[in-house]
Amino acid sequence: MTIILVFFVLHWYLSLFSQTFFLHRYSAHGMFKMNKFWEKFFYAFLYITQGSSYLQPRAYAVLHRMHHMYSDTEKDPHSPHYSNNAFQMMWKTKDIYSGIAKKTNTTIEEKFLKNLPEWKLIDNMGDHWYSRVAWGTAYVLFYIAFVPASAWYLYLLLPIHFLMGPVHGAIVNWFGHKMGYANWDNKDKSKNTLVMDILLGGELFQNNHHKYAARANFASKWYELDPTWPVIKLLSWLRIVKLSYKPDSTPF
């Protein structure tokens, strides 16, 4: 049973790191730069850690930029205030994401399409059904190998493995725009849900992030902790990334 719980926690946090570090802070906002080697490294890391729930960096970035531009309005692709529940919100998000990923949505404004990372080999592989099924099968086989008969309930964790990326997104977008406190009046409904956001790697500092959209540290007050920020500082010290220090008013 212990090995299953360790596997779940590792999958949760490694996938979460890929999402907040590479998809969100790098691809969508360009909060830091990296050379092509490291970009491809973290691109591949994203594919491995998200597995069956792989999200294309280009499509994620466009979707997220739209979210910032139209936060909590009818044009926001995933505001919880225009959906009855989190499932409906994420289904709407999925439809918009698919149109961007497949490039069938021709209504995307040009301003959202600048400076986007793209690696077609990984994107084509990660988006294909055989890759998603293969990863899902691997998770199931791992559970079959290590779940004791008396702990059958652990199989209930499998759907989270299958949809890890969207699960993270659903939690952040639902709670981060509905519950918590606000340090700033951003003319939207963004909230800071947790003072120490260990569970979602700093992503639940939505109010701070919508105020300072280009800043890599999502914490704002002295008592707030964004656990991804020290990792970015370490990577900057190692010269793997270079912080951009763009004006805070620039969302992307």
C-alpha positions in Angstrom: 0.0 0.0 0.0 2.8 2.4 0.8 4.4 2.1 -2.6 1.0 3.1 -4.2 0.7 6.2 -2.0 4.2 7.2 -2.8 3.6 6.7 -6.5 0.4 8.8 -6.3 2.2 11.6 -4.5 5.1 11.6 -6.9 2.8 11.6 -9.9 0.8 14.5 -8.4 3.7 16.7 -7.6 5.8 16.0 -10.7 2.9 16.6 -13.0 2.0 19.7 -11.0 5.6 21.0 -11.3 5.5 20.5 -15.1 2.2 22.4 -15.2 3.1 25.4 -13.1 6.7 25.7 -14.2 6.6 24.8 -17.9 3.1 25.3 -19.1 2.0 28.2 -16.9 5.0 30.3 -16.0 7.2 29.6 -19.0 4.9 28.8 -22.0 2.0 31.1 -21.1 3.7 34.0 -19.5 7.4 33.9 -20.4 8.4 34.7 -16.8 11.9 33.3 -17.6 13.9 32.1 -20.6 15.8 29.0 -21.3 17.9 27.7 -24.2 16.6 25.1 -26.7 18.2 22.2 -24.9 16.5 22.9 -21.6 13.2 23.8 -23.4 13.2 20.4 -25.0 14.2 18.8 -21.7 11.3 20.2 -19.8 9.0 19.6 -22.8 9.9 15.8 -22.6 9.6 16.0 -18.8 6.1 17.4 -19.2 5.1 14.5 -21.4 6.6 11.9 -19.0 5.0 13.4 -15.9 1.6 14.2 -17.3 1.4 10.9 -19.2 -2.2 10.2 -20.2 -3.3 13.7 -19.4 -0.7 15.5 -21.6 -1.5 19.1 -22.3 0.1 20.8 -25.3 2.2 23.9 -24.2 1.1 26.0 -27.2 -2.6 25.3 -26.7 -2.4 25.7 -22.9 -0.6 29.0 -23.3 -3.1 30.5 -25.7 -6.0 29.3 -23.5 -4.4 30.8 -20.4 -3.7 34.1 -22.0 -7.3 34.4 -23.0 -8.2 33.7 -19.4 -6.1 36.6 -18.2 -7.4 39.0 -20.8 -11.0 38.2 -20.2 -10.9 37.0 -16.5 -14.3 36.2 -15.1 -16.3 37.5 -18.1 -18.3 35.5 -20.6 -15.2 35.3 -22.9 -13.1 33.7 -20.1 -12.6 30.1 -21.3 -12.7 28.7 -17.7 -14.3 31.0 -15.3 -16.3 29.1 -12.6 -18.9 31.9 -12.6 -20.3 30.9 -16.0 -20.7 27.2 -15.2 -22.9 25.3 -12.8 -20.1 23.0 -11.5 -16.5 22.2 -12.0 -17.2 19.4 -14.5 -19.2 21.7 -16.7 -16.4 24.3 -16.5 -13.7 21.9 -17.5 -15.8 20.4 -20.3 -16.2 23.8 -21.8 -12.4 24.3 -21.3 -11.7 21.0 -23.1 -13.7 22.0 -26.1 -11.9 25.4 -26.5 -8.5 23.7 -25.8 -9.2 21.1 -28.5 -9.9 23.8 -31.1 -6.7 25.5 -30.3 -4.6 22.3 -30.2 -6.0 21.1 -33.5 -5.8 24.6 -35.0 -9.4 24.4 -36.1 -10.4 27.5 -34.1 -9.7 30.4 -36.5 -11.1 33.1 -34.2 -8.0 33.2 -31.9 -6.7 36.8 -31.8 -3.1 37.3 -33.0 -1.9 38.8 -29.7 -2.4 35.4 -28.0 -0.2 33.5 -30.5 3.2 35.2 -30.0 6.3 33.5 -28.5 4.8 30.0 -28.1 7.0 26.9 -27.5 6.2 24.0 -29.9 7.7 20.6 -30.5 5.5 18.7 -32.9 7.0 15.3 -32.2 6.0 15.4 -28.5 2.7 17.2 -29.2 1.6 14.6 -31.8 2.7 11.7 -29.6 1.2 13.1 -26.4 -2.1 14.1 -28.0 -2.6 10.7 -29.7 -5.0 8.2 -28.2 -2.4 5.4 -28.3 -0.1 7.4 -26.0 -2.9 8.2 -23.6 -4.1 4.6 -23.5 -0.6 3.3 -23.1 0.1 5.5 -20.1 -3.3 4.7 -18.6 -2.6 1.0 -19.0 0.8 1.4 -17.3 -0.9 3.0 -14.3 -3.4 0.2 -14.1 -0.7 -2.5 -14.3 1.3 -0.8 -11.6 -1.7 -0.8 -9.3 -2.4 -4.4 -10.1 1.1 -5.3 -9.2 1.2 -3.5 -5.8 -2.3 -3.0 -4.5 -3.0 -5.7 -1.8 -6.4 -7.4 -2.0 -7.5 -5.8 1.2 -6.9 -2.3 -0.1 -9.1 -2.4 -3.2 -10.2 1.1 -2.6 -6.9 2.4 -3.8 -8.0 1.7 -7.3 -10.3 4.8 -6.9 -7.1 6.9 -7.3 -6.7 5.7 -10.9 -9.1 8.3 -12.5 -7.0 11.0 -11.0 -3.9 9.5 -12.6 -5.7 9.3 -15.9 -6.7 13.0 -15.8 -4.0 14.5 -13.6 -3.4 17.7 -15.7 -7.1 18.6 -16.0 -7.7 17.7 -12.3 -5.0 20.3 -11.3 -6.6 22.8 -13.6 -10.1 22.2 -12.3 -9.1 22.7 -8.7 -7.1 25.9 -9.5 -9.7 27.5 -11.7 -12.7 26.6 -9.5 -11.4 27.4 -6.0 -9.0 30.2 -7.2 -11.9 32.2 -8.5 -14.4 31.4 -5.8 -13.0 30.8 -2.4 -10.4 32.6 -0.3 -9.1 36.1 0.3 -8.0 39.0 -2.0 -5.0 41.2 -1.5 -5.8 43.2 -4.5 -8.9 44.5 -6.4 -8.2 43.1 -9.9 -11.7 43.9 -11.3 -12.4 40.1 -11.4 -13.2 37.4 -8.8 -9.7 35.9 -8.4 -8.9 34.7 -4.9 -5.9 33.4 -2.9 -7.3 30.1 -1.6 -4.4 29.1 0.7 -1.8 31.1 2.5 0.8 28.3 2.1 -0.1 26.6 -1.2 1.8 23.3 -0.8 -1.0 21.3 -2.4 -1.0 23.1 -5.8 2.5 24.5 -6.0 1.6 28.2 -5.6 -1.2 28.0 -8.3 -3.9 28.9 -5.8 -2.5 32.4 -5.3 -4.7 33.5 -8.2 -5.5 37.0 -6.8 -1.8 37.8 -6.5 -1.1 36.3 -9.9 -3.8 38.2 -11.7 -2.4 41.4 -10.1 1.2 40.7 -11.1 0.8 38.4 -14.1 4.4 38.5 -15.2 6.0 37.9 -11.8 7.4 34.4 -11.3 6.8 34.5 -7.5 3.1 34.0 -7.0 3.3 34.9 -3.2 2.9 38.6 -2.4 2.7 39.0 1.4 5.4 38.1 3.8 3.3 35.2 5.3 2.5 33.6 1.9 4.6 30.8 0.4 4.9 29.8 -3.2 6.9 26.5 -3.1 7.7 26.7 -6.8 9.5 30.0 -6.5 12.6 28.6 -4.7 12.9 26.0 -7.4 12.9 28.7 -10.1 15.5 30.7 -8.1 17.7 27.6 -7.9 17.4 26.9 -11.6 18.2 30.6 -12.2 21.3 30.2 -10.0 22.3 27.1 -12.0 21.8 29.2 -15.2 19.2 26.8 -16.5 16.7 29.6 -16.7 17.1 33.3 -16.9 14.4 35.4 -15.2 12.8 37.9 -17.5 11.9 40.6 -15.1 9.2 42.0 -17.4 6.9 44.8 -16.2 4.3 43.4 -13.9 1.5 44.9 -16.0 2.5 42.7 -19.0 0.5 39.5 -18.8 2.4 37.7 -21.6 
